[in-house]
C-alpha cells in the first residue's frame, strides 16, 4: 500500500465534503490521533484549548 497515494485520494474526497457534521467528525479523529500519538503535545495544551478541541 502506498501511503502517499492513499492520502492524496483522501484529500480529493475530503475537498468535496460539504456536510459540517462530517467535517467535525474528521477533525475529531485527527485530534484523537494526535492526542494518542503525541501525548506530550496534548498534555502541554491548556485545559480550555483541550475543551475546545474536544467539544468544538
Secondary structure by P-SEA (a helix, b strand, c coil): ccaaaaaaaaaaaaaacccaaaaaaaaaaaaaaaaaacaaaaaaccaaaaaaaacc
